[in-house]
Amino acid sequence: MTPPATDLQLLTHEQAAQRLGISTKLLRREVRAKRLRFVLVGQRRRYTVQDLAEYIDKQRQAASQSPPAKTAARNKRQYGRQAVVYDITSRLRDRRRAKGSVTS
């Protein structure tokens, strides 16, 4: 069975990025990560409307299944840094106190 004529339209890299509403750089990244399919015409990559629609569906499913982990990881990293800074500060304070009590 052949797909409808609208799905056989091959889009250039710029057209596909524009249709998805993303930059061409992000489109290349998604292709490299094998999240977006393409068709090779000679040495040029072309994208079908159907492949773009499948990509959108996959992204929609992935977003609904995964919790926003980046925010939690970022907060953990920030708190981790603060704890390290506090630990170093308290160690320096303890050293200064130790030196002050020896010389006094």
DSSP file (Angstrom, degrees, kcal/mol; ACC not computed):
  #  RESIDUE AA STRUCTURE BP1 BP2  ACC     N-H-->O    O-->H-N    N-H-->O    O-->H-N    TCO  KAPPA ALPHA  PHI   PSI    X-CA   Y-CA   Z-CA
    1    1 A M              0   0    0      0, 0.0     0, 0.0     0, 0.0     0, 0.0   0.000 360.0 360.0 360.0 131.5    0.0    0.0    0.0
    2    2 A T        -     0   0    0      1,-0.1     3,-0.1     0, 0.0     0, 0.0  -0.703 360.0-114.2 -92.8 142.9    1.4    3.4   -0.9
    3    3 A P        -     0   0    0      0, 0.0     5,-0.1     0, 0.0    -1,-0.1  -0.267  46.2 -80.8 -68.2 161.1    1.1    6.4    1.4
    4    4 A P    >>  -     0   0    0      0, 0.0     3,-1.1     0, 0.0     4,-0.8  -0.172  44.1-106.6 -58.8 158.6   -1.0    9.4    0.4
    5    5 A A  T 34 S+     0   0    0      1,-0.3     3,-0.5     2,-0.2     4,-0.4   0.793 118.1  61.0 -60.7 -30.1    0.6   11.9   -2.0
    6    6 A T  T >4 S+     0   0    0      1,-0.2     3,-0.7     2,-0.2    43,-0.3   0.830 102.4  52.1 -68.1 -29.8    1.1   14.4    0.8
    7    7 A D  T <4 S+     0   0    0     -3,-1.1    43,-0.5     1,-0.2    42,-0.4   0.697 100.1  63.4 -78.0 -18.8    3.3   12.0    2.7
    8    8 A L  T 3< S+     0   0    0     -4,-0.8     2,-0.3    -3,-0.5    -1,-0.2   0.574  75.2 111.4 -82.1  -8.2    5.5   11.4   -0.3
    9    9 A Q    <   -     0   0    0     -3,-0.7    40,-0.7    -4,-0.4     2,-0.5  -0.507  62.7-144.7 -67.4 126.6    6.6   15.1   -0.4
   10   10 A L  E     -A   48   0A   0     -2,-0.3     2,-0.3    38,-0.1    38,-0.2  -0.829  12.5-154.6 -98.4 129.6   10.3   15.3    0.6
   11   11 A L  E     -A   47   0A   0     36,-3.2    36,-2.2    -2,-0.5     2,-0.0  -0.766  12.2-123.7-104.0 146.4   11.3   18.3    2.6
   12   12 A T     >  -     0   0    0     -2,-0.3     4,-2.6    34,-0.2     5,-0.2  -0.225  36.9 -97.2 -74.9 174.6   14.7   19.9    2.8
   13   13 A H  H  > S+     0   0    0     32,-0.3     4,-2.2     1,-0.2     5,-0.2   0.922 125.6  45.9 -60.4 -46.1   16.6   20.3    6.1
   14   14 A E  H  > S+     0   0    0      2,-0.2     4,-2.4     1,-0.2    -1,-0.2   0.900 112.8  50.0 -66.2 -41.7   15.4   23.9    6.5
   15   15 A Q  H  > S+     0   0    0      2,-0.2     4,-2.5     1,-0.2    -2,-0.2   0.910 111.1  49.0 -64.2 -42.1   11.8   23.1    5.5
   16   16 A A  H  X S+     0   0    0     -4,-2.6     4,-2.1     2,-0.2    -2,-0.2   0.920 112.1  48.2 -64.6 -43.3   11.6   20.2    8.0
   17   17 A A  H  X>S+     0   0    0     -4,-2.2     5,-2.3    -5,-0.2     4,-1.3   0.910 112.7  48.8 -63.2 -41.8   13.1   22.4   10.8
   18   18 A Q  H  <5S+     0   0    0     -4,-2.4    -2,-0.2     1,-0.2    -1,-0.2   0.908 110.3  50.7 -64.6 -41.7   10.6   25.2   10.0
   19   19 A R  H  <5S+     0   0    0     -4,-2.5    -1,-0.2     1,-0.2    -2,-0.2   0.868 114.2  44.2 -65.2 -36.1    7.7   22.8   10.0
   20   20 A L  H  <5S-     0   0    0     -4,-2.1    -1,-0.2    -5,-0.2    -2,-0.2   0.658 110.2-124.2 -80.9 -16.1    8.7   21.4   13.4
   21   21 A G  T  <5S+     0   0    0     -4,-1.3     2,-0.3     1,-0.3    -3,-0.2   0.818  71.9 113.3  76.6  31.3    9.3   24.9   14.7
   22   22 A I  S   <S-     0   0    0     -5,-2.3    -1,-0.3    -6,-0.2    -2,-0.1  -0.789  71.3 -91.5-126.9 170.6   12.9   24.1   15.7
   23   23 A S     >  -     0   0    0     -2,-0.3     4,-1.9     1,-0.1     5,-0.1  -0.386  31.7-117.8 -78.2 161.4   16.3   25.3   14.6
   24   24 A T  H  > S+     0   0    0      1,-0.2     4,-2.2     2,-0.2     5,-0.2   0.829 116.0  58.3 -67.7 -30.2   18.3   23.4   12.0
   25   25 A K  H  > S+     0   0    0      2,-0.2     4,-2.0     1,-0.2    -1,-0.2   0.920 106.9  46.0 -64.2 -44.1   21.0   22.7   14.6
   26   26 A L  H  > S+     0   0    0      2,-0.2     4,-2.4     1,-0.2    -2,-0.2   0.873 109.7  55.5 -66.9 -36.3   18.4   20.9   16.8
   27   27 A L  H  X S+     0   0    0     -4,-1.9     4,-2.0     1,-0.2    -2,-0.2   0.930 108.1  48.2 -61.2 -44.9   17.1   19.0   13.8
   28   28 A R  H  X S+     0   0    0     -4,-2.2     4,-2.7     1,-0.2    -1,-0.2   0.901 110.4  52.3 -61.2 -40.6   20.7   17.7   13.1
   29   29 A R  H  X S+     0   0    0     -4,-2.0     4,-2.0     1,-0.2    -1,-0.2   0.902 108.9  49.3 -62.8 -41.4   21.1   16.8   16.7
   30   30 A E  H  <>S+     0   0    0     -4,-2.4     5,-2.7     2,-0.2     6,-0.9   0.869 111.3  49.6 -67.1 -36.5   17.8   14.8   16.7
   31   31 A V  H ><5S+     0   0    0     -4,-2.0     3,-1.5     3,-0.2    -2,-0.2   0.930 110.7  49.9 -66.4 -45.3   18.9   13.0   13.5
   32   32 A R  H 3<5S+     0   0    0     -4,-2.7    -2,-0.2     1,-0.3    -1,-0.2   0.861 109.1  51.7 -60.8 -35.8   22.3   12.1   15.0
   33   33 A A  T 3<5S-     0   0    0     -4,-2.0    -1,-0.3    -5,-0.2    -2,-0.2   0.440 114.5-121.8 -80.7   0.7   20.6   10.8   18.1
   34   34 A K  T < 5S+     0   0    0     -3,-1.5    -3,-0.2     2,-0.2    -2,-0.1   0.812  80.6 119.6  61.9  34.5   18.4    8.6   15.8
   35   35 A R      < +     0   0    0     -5,-2.7     2,-0.4     1,-0.2    -4,-0.2   0.552  69.9  50.7 -97.6 -11.8   15.2   10.1   17.0
   36   36 A L  S    S-     0   0    0     -6,-0.9    -1,-0.2    -5,-0.1    -2,-0.2  -0.991  77.6-142.5-131.9 126.9   14.2   11.4   13.6
   37   37 A R        -     0   0    0     -2,-0.4     2,-0.3    14,-0.2    11,-0.2  -0.469  20.8-179.4 -85.4 157.5   14.2    9.4   10.4
   38   38 A F        -     0   0    0     -2,-0.1     2,-0.4     9,-0.1     9,-0.2  -0.940  24.3-123.6-148.0 168.9   15.2   10.7    7.0
   39   39 A V  E     -B   46   0B   0      7,-3.5     7,-2.6    -2,-0.3     2,-0.6  -0.967  22.2-134.9-117.8 132.4   15.6    9.6    3.4
   40   40 A L  E     -B   45   0B   0     -2,-0.4     2,-0.6     5,-0.2     5,-0.2  -0.783  18.9-176.0 -88.4 124.5   18.8    9.8    1.5
   41   41 A V  E >  S-B   44   0B   0      3,-3.1     3,-1.9    -2,-0.6     2,-0.6  -0.918  73.8 -48.0-117.3 100.2   18.5   11.2   -2.0
   42   42 A G  T 3  S-     0   0    0     -2,-0.6    -2,-0.0     1,-0.3     0, 0.0  -0.661 122.0 -30.0  69.7-117.4   22.0   11.0   -3.4
   43   43 A Q  T 3  S+     0   0    0     -2,-0.6     2,-0.4    -3,-0.1    -1,-0.3   0.286 120.3  99.0-110.1   7.7   24.0   12.4   -0.5
   44   44 A R  E <   -B   41   0B   0     -3,-1.9    -3,-3.1   -32,-0.0     2,-0.4  -0.757  68.7-130.9-100.4 141.2   21.3   14.8    0.7
   45   45 A R  E     -B   40   0B   0     -2,-0.4     2,-0.3    -5,-0.2   -32,-0.3  -0.737  26.7-177.8 -88.5 135.0   19.0   14.1    3.6
   46   46 A R  E     -B   39   0B   0     -7,-2.6    -7,-3.5    -2,-0.4     2,-0.4  -0.948  13.6-144.2-130.6 153.9   15.3   14.6    3.0
   47   47 A Y  E     -A   11   0A   0    -36,-2.2   -36,-3.2    -2,-0.3     2,-0.2  -0.946   7.7-140.6-123.4 136.6   12.4   14.3    5.4
   48   48 A T  E  >  -A   10   0A   0     -2,-0.4     4,-1.9   -38,-0.2     5,-0.2  -0.618  22.2-122.7 -92.2 156.8    8.9   13.0    4.8
   49   49 A V  H  > S+     0   0    0    -40,-0.7     4,-2.2   -42,-0.4     5,-0.2   0.882 114.3  54.9 -62.5 -38.6    5.8   14.6    6.4
   50   50 A Q  H  > S+     0   0    0    -43,-0.5     4,-2.4     1,-0.2    -1,-0.2   0.905 106.2  50.3 -63.2 -42.5    5.0   11.2    7.8
   51   51 A D  H  > S+     0   0    0      1,-0.2     4,-2.2     2,-0.2   -14,-0.2   0.881 110.4  50.2 -64.5 -37.5    8.4   10.9    9.5
   52   52 A L  H  X S+     0   0    0     -4,-1.9     4,-2.1     2,-0.2    -1,-0.2   0.899 110.3  49.9 -66.0 -39.7    7.9   14.4   11.0
   53   53 A A  H  X S+     0   0    0     -4,-2.2     4,-2.2     2,-0.2    -2,-0.2   0.900 110.6  49.8 -65.5 -40.3    4.5   13.4   12.3
   54   54 A E  H  X S+     0   0    0     -4,-2.4     4,-2.5     2,-0.2    -2,-0.2   0.895 109.1  52.6 -64.1 -40.0    5.9   10.2   13.9
   55   55 A Y  H  X S+     0   0    0     -4,-2.2     4,-2.4     2,-0.2    -2,-0.2   0.920 109.0  49.5 -60.6 -44.6    8.7   12.3   15.5
   56   56 A I  H  X S+     0   0    0     -4,-2.1     4,-2.2     1,-0.2    -2,-0.2   0.914 110.7  50.1 -62.2 -43.1    6.1   14.6   17.0
   57   57 A D  H  X S+     0   0    0     -4,-2.2     4,-2.3     2,-0.2    -2,-0.2   0.909 110.6  49.5 -62.2 -42.3    4.1   11.7   18.4
   58   58 A K  H  X S+     0   0    0     -4,-2.5     4,-2.7     1,-0.2    -1,-0.2   0.910 111.2  49.5 -62.9 -42.0    7.2   10.1   19.9
   59   59 A Q  H  X S+     0   0    0     -4,-2.4     4,-2.2     1,-0.2    -1,-0.2   0.888 109.7  51.5 -65.2 -38.4    8.1   13.4   21.6
   60   60 A R  H  X S+     0   0    0     -4,-2.2     4,-1.6     2,-0.2    -2,-0.2   0.920 112.8  45.1 -64.2 -44.2    4.5   13.8   22.9
   61   61 A Q  H  X S+     0   0    0     -4,-2.3     4,-1.5     2,-0.2    -2,-0.2   0.907 112.5  51.2 -66.1 -42.4    4.6   10.3   24.4
   62   62 A A  H  X S+     0   0    0     -4,-2.7     4,-1.8     1,-0.2    -2,-0.2   0.894 109.8  50.1 -64.0 -39.2    8.1   10.8   25.9
   63   63 A A  H  < S+     0   0    0     -4,-2.2    -1,-0.2     1,-0.2    -2,-0.2   0.859 111.3  48.1 -68.1 -35.0    7.1   14.0   27.5
   64   64 A S  H  < S+     0   0    0     -4,-1.6    -1,-0.2     1,-0.2    -2,-0.2   0.750 114.6  45.9 -78.5 -22.1    4.0   12.5   29.1
   65   65 A Q  H  < S+     0   0    0     -4,-1.5    -2,-0.2    -5,-0.1    -1,-0.2   0.791 103.0  65.9 -90.6 -30.0    5.9    9.5   30.5
   66   66 A S  S  < S-     0   0    0     -4,-1.8    -1,-0.0    -5,-0.2     0, 0.0  -0.775  75.6-132.1-102.3 137.7    9.0   11.1   32.0
   67   67 A P        -     0   0    0      0, 0.0     2,-1.8     0, 0.0     3,-0.2  -0.389  42.5 -88.3 -75.3 161.0    9.0   13.4   35.0
   68   68 A P     >  +     0   0    0      0, 0.0     4,-0.8     0, 0.0     3,-0.2  -0.516  58.6 165.1 -72.3  88.6   10.9   16.7   34.8
   69   69 A A  H  >  +     0   0    0     -2,-1.8     4,-2.5     1,-0.2     5,-0.2   0.739  59.9  70.8 -80.4 -24.2   14.2   15.3   36.0
   70   70 A K  H  > S+     0   0    0      1,-0.2     4,-2.7     2,-0.2    -1,-0.2   0.903  97.0  50.8 -62.2 -41.5   16.4   18.2   34.9
   71   71 A T  H  > S+     0   0    0      2,-0.2     4,-2.5     1,-0.2    -1,-0.2   0.923 111.8  46.7 -63.6 -44.4   15.1   20.6   37.6
   72   72 A A  H  X S+     0   0    0     -4,-0.8     4,-2.4     1,-0.2    -1,-0.2   0.913 113.9  48.2 -64.0 -42.1   15.6   18.1   40.4
   73   73 A A  H  X S+     0   0    0     -4,-2.5     4,-2.3     2,-0.2    -2,-0.2   0.903 111.6  50.2 -65.5 -40.1   19.1   17.3   39.1
   74   74 A R  H  X S+     0   0    0     -4,-2.7     4,-2.4    -5,-0.2    -2,-0.2   0.924 111.6  47.9 -64.4 -44.0   19.9   21.0   38.9
   75   75 A N  H  X S+     0   0    0     -4,-2.5     4,-2.7     1,-0.2     5,-0.2   0.909 111.1  51.0 -62.7 -41.8   18.7   21.7   42.4
   76   76 A K  H  X S+     0   0    0     -4,-2.4     4,-2.4     1,-0.2    -1,-0.2   0.906 110.3  49.8 -62.5 -41.4   20.7   18.7   43.8
   77   77 A R  H  X S+     0   0    0     -4,-2.3     4,-2.2     2,-0.2    -1,-0.2   0.917 111.4  48.4 -64.1 -43.4   23.8   20.0   42.1
   78   78 A Q  H  X S+     0   0    0     -4,-2.4     4,-2.3     1,-0.2    -2,-0.2   0.933 113.3  46.0 -64.7 -45.4   23.3   23.5   43.5
   79   79 A Y  H  X S+     0   0    0     -4,-2.7     4,-2.2     1,-0.2    -1,-0.2   0.880 110.1  55.4 -65.2 -35.6   22.7   22.3   47.0
   80   80 A G  H  X S+     0   0    0     -4,-2.4     4,-1.9    -5,-0.2    -1,-0.2   0.912 108.2  48.1 -61.2 -42.7   25.7   20.0   46.6
   81   81 A R  H  X S+     0   0    0     -4,-2.2     4,-2.7     1,-0.2    -2,-0.2   0.919 110.1  51.7 -63.9 -44.0   27.9   22.9   45.7
   82   82 A Q  H  X S+     0   0    0     -4,-2.3     4,-2.6     1,-0.2    -1,-0.2   0.900 108.7  51.2 -60.9 -40.1   26.6   25.0   48.6
   83   83 A A  H  X S+     0   0    0     -4,-2.2     4,-2.4     2,-0.2    -1,-0.2   0.901 110.6  48.6 -64.3 -40.3   27.4   22.1   51.0
   84   84 A V  H  X S+     0   0    0     -4,-1.9     4,-2.4     2,-0.2    -2,-0.2   0.919 111.6  49.1 -66.0 -43.7   30.9   21.8   49.7
   85   85 A V  H  X S+     0   0    0     -4,-2.7     4,-2.4     1,-0.2    -2,-0.2   0.921 112.4  48.1 -61.9 -43.5   31.5   25.6   50.0
   86   86 A Y  H  X S+     0   0    0     -4,-2.6     4,-2.6    -5,-0.2    -1,-0.2   0.908 110.5  52.0 -62.9 -42.0   30.2   25.5   53.6
   87   87 A D  H  X S+     0   0    0     -4,-2.4     4,-1.9     2,-0.2    -2,-0.2   0.911 111.3  46.1 -62.7 -43.4   32.4   22.5   54.4
   88   88 A I  H  X S+     0   0    0     -4,-2.4     4,-2.5     2,-0.2    -1,-0.2   0.909 112.4  51.4 -65.7 -42.1   35.5   24.3   53.1
   89   89 A T  H  X S+     0   0    0     -4,-2.4     4,-2.3     1,-0.2    -2,-0.2   0.917 110.2  48.0 -61.7 -43.9   34.6   27.5   55.0
   90   90 A S  H  X S+     0   0    0     -4,-2.6     4,-2.3     1,-0.2    -1,-0.2   0.871 110.6  52.0 -67.3 -35.0   34.1   25.7   58.2
   91   91 A R  H  X S+     0   0    0     -4,-1.9     4,-2.3     2,-0.2    -2,-0.2   0.921 110.2  48.3 -64.9 -43.5   37.4   23.8   57.8
   92   92 A L  H  X S+     0   0    0     -4,-2.5     4,-2.5     2,-0.2    -2,-0.2   0.916 111.4  50.5 -62.7 -41.9   39.3   27.1   57.2
   93   93 A R  H  X S+     0   0    0     -4,-2.3     4,-2.4     1,-0.2    -2,-0.2   0.914 110.1  50.1 -61.3 -43.1   37.6   28.7   60.3
   94   94 A D  H  X S+     0   0    0     -4,-2.3     4,-2.3     1,-0.2    -1,-0.2   0.890 110.3  50.2 -63.4 -39.2   38.6   25.7   62.4
   95   95 A R  H  X S+     0   0    0     -4,-2.3     4,-2.6     2,-0.2    -2,-0.2   0.922 110.5  49.4 -64.8 -43.3   42.2   26.0   61.2
   96   96 A R  H  X S+     0   0    0     -4,-2.5     4,-2.6     1,-0.2    -2,-0.2   0.908 111.5  49.1 -62.7 -40.9   42.3   29.7   62.0
   97   97 A R  H  X S+     0   0    0     -4,-2.4     4,-2.2     2,-0.2    -1,-0.2   0.913 110.8  50.6 -64.0 -41.4   40.9   29.0   65.4
   98   98 A A  H  X S+     0   0    0     -4,-2.3     4,-1.4     1,-0.2    -2,-0.2   0.916 112.9  45.4 -64.0 -42.9   43.5   26.3   66.0
   99   99 A K  H  X S+     0   0    0     -4,-2.6     4,-2.1     1,-0.2    -1,-0.2   0.900 111.9  52.6 -66.6 -40.0   46.4   28.5   64.9
  100  100 A G  H  X S+     0   0    0     -4,-2.6     4,-1.4     1,-0.2    -2,-0.2   0.864 109.0  49.1 -64.9 -36.1   45.0   31.4   67.1
  101  101 A S  H  < S+     0   0    0     -4,-2.2    -1,-0.2     2,-0.2    -2,-0.2   0.802 110.8  50.5 -75.1 -27.2   44.8   29.3   70.2
  102  102 A V  H  < S+     0   0    0     -4,-1.4    -2,-0.2    -5,-0.2    -1,-0.2   0.906 114.9  41.9 -74.9 -42.2   48.4   28.0   69.7
  103  103 A T  H  <        0   0    0     -4,-2.1    -2,-0.2     1,-0.2    -1,-0.2   0.739 360.0 360.0 -79.1 -22.1   49.9   31.5   69.3
  104  104 A S     <        0   0    0     -4,-1.4    -1,-0.2    -5,-0.2    -2,-0.1   0.484 360.0 360.0 -83.0 360.0   47.9   33.1   72.1
